[in-house]
């Protein structure tokens, strides 16, 4: 949960931080998607995943939630920056938001061994 279900989504870096546990060491990000609880309208809302530890964006194309939609497109993984290690910290960034902001933001990240 990056943003509470009753709170407007806003443009900002660091809506949530995700530490990588030892069990995920050496895995790659394989899928990134986002869901809002209440749809926004007029223009899409876009979400990026940033690896704070490595100072890199993990997506080459951001997750995009269309105007009136609640489920975003799956972001395109940047395969040069998809690896995670124990204690890496990932950050959820909202880069654009619909004119009438959506409410609540859930982010789903999937990892697998290469």
Backbone torsions as a table, in degrees:
resi	resn	phi	psi	omega
1	UNK	NA	115.6	-180.0
2	UNK	-93.1	-35.6	179.8
3	UNK	-139.2	132.9	-179.0
4	UNK	-54.6	149.5	-173.0
5	UNK	-61.7	-20.1	-179.0
6	UNK	-105.8	4.5	-175.8
7	UNK	-102.8	136.6	176.8
8	UNK	-62.1	139.5	172.7
9	UNK	-76.2	133.7	179.5
10	UNK	-127.0	157.3	174.9
11	UNK	-72.1	121.7	177.8
12	UNK	-175.4	150.8	169.9
13	UNK	-85.3	143.7	172.4
14	UNK	81.0	37.0	173.8
15	UNK	-65.1	-26.8	175.5
16	UNK	-155.4	154.8	176.7
17	UNK	-125.7	139.0	-177.5
18	UNK	-125.4	112.8	175.3
19	UNK	-80.1	143.1	-179.7
20	UNK	-91.1	121.5	179.8
21	UNK	-77.9	163.7	-179.3
22	UNK	-57.3	-32.5	-179.5
23	UNK	-63.3	-20.4	-179.5
24	UNK	-97.4	0.0	-177.7
25	UNK	-54.8	128.3	179.1
26	UNK	84.4	-1.0	178.8
27	UNK	-82.3	165.2	175.8
28	UNK	-116.0	143.9	170.5
29	UNK	-66.5	125.8	-177.3
30	UNK	-114.8	-16.3	-178.4
31	UNK	-159.7	139.4	177.0
32	UNK	-140.7	125.8	-179.4
33	UNK	-144.6	159.6	179.5
34	UNK	-137.4	154.3	-179.9
35	UNK	-136.7	138.4	170.8
36	UNK	-107.7	155.4	-178.5
37	UNK	-79.8	-44.5	177.0
38	UNK	-119.9	127.9	-176.7
39	UNK	-63.9	145.3	169.4
40	UNK	-92.8	167.6	178.4
41	UNK	-133.1	154.5	-179.5
42	UNK	65.8	100.8	179.8
43	UNK	81.1	152.7	-178.7
44	UNK	-79.7	164.4	170.1
45	UNK	-110.6	132.0	-177.9
46	UNK	-121.5	144.3	-174.8
47	UNK	-130.3	136.4	177.4
48	UNK	-119.5	156.4	175.1
49	UNK	-114.6	124.9	-176.3
50	UNK	-121.0	129.8	175.7
51	UNK	-88.2	103.9	-177.0
52	UNK	-63.5	-40.8	-177.0
53	UNK	-61.7	-42.9	-178.0
54	UNK	-94.8	-6.8	-178.7
55	UNK	57.9	47.7	179.9
56	UNK	-139.3	147.8	170.0
57	UNK	-76.9	135.4	-179.0
58	UNK	-90.8	-11.0	179.3
59	UNK	-114.0	138.7	172.9
60	UNK	-89.6	-24.0	171.8
61	UNK	-131.4	125.0	-175.7
62	UNK	-65.5	159.2	170.1
63	UNK	-67.7	136.9	-178.8
64	UNK	-129.1	126.2	176.1
65	UNK	-108.0	116.5	-175.2
66	UNK	-68.1	156.3	173.7
67	UNK	-54.2	128.2	-179.8
68	UNK	83.5	-5.1	-178.3
69	UNK	-99.1	162.9	176.4
70	UNK	-119.1	-18.5	-178.9
71	UNK	-114.1	127.1	-177.8
72	UNK	-84.4	163.8	171.3
73	UNK	-66.1	158.1	175.3
74	UNK	-77.7	129.7	179.0
75	UNK	-67.2	153.1	177.3
76	UNK	-87.1	120.8	-178.0
77	UNK	-72.6	132.0	172.8
78	UNK	-83.7	103.4	-172.8
79	UNK	-66.7	-14.8	174.7
80	UNK	-77.5	-17.4	-175.3
81	UNK	-128.6	25.4	-173.2
82	UNK	-91.0	-12.3	-175.9
83	UNK	-77.1	144.4	174.9
84	UNK	-126.6	155.4	179.4
85	UNK	-132.6	161.4	177.5
86	UNK	-49.2	131.4	177.7
87	UNK	73.3	5.3	168.4
88	UNK	-59.3	152.5	176.0
89	UNK	-121.2	123.5	176.8
90	UNK	-100.6	145.5	-177.6
91	UNK	-122.2	138.0	176.6
92	UNK	-95.8	118.8	-179.2
93	UNK	-115.9	135.7	172.1
94	UNK	-102.4	117.6	-174.0
95	UNK	-97.0	-27.5	172.2
96	UNK	-143.5	156.2	179.4
97	UNK	-138.5	146.9	177.3
98	UNK	-56.9	152.5	-179.8
99	UNK	-56.9	-47.5	169.0
100	UNK	-96.1	107.5	-169.3
101	UNK	-64.2	142.1	170.5
102	UNK	-70.8	167.1	177.4
103	UNK	-117.8	140.1	178.2
104	UNK	72.8	143.2	177.1
105	UNK	-145.3	122.1	175.1
106	UNK	-113.9	137.3	179.3
107	UNK	-122.5	132.1	179.4
108	UNK	-112.2	121.4	176.1
109	UNK	-119.3	133.9	177.4
110	UNK	-118.4	141.6	-178.3
111	UNK	-129.0	152.1	175.9
112	UNK	-150.7	157.6	173.8
113	UNK	-70.2	144.0	179.9
114	UNK	-66.5	NA	NA
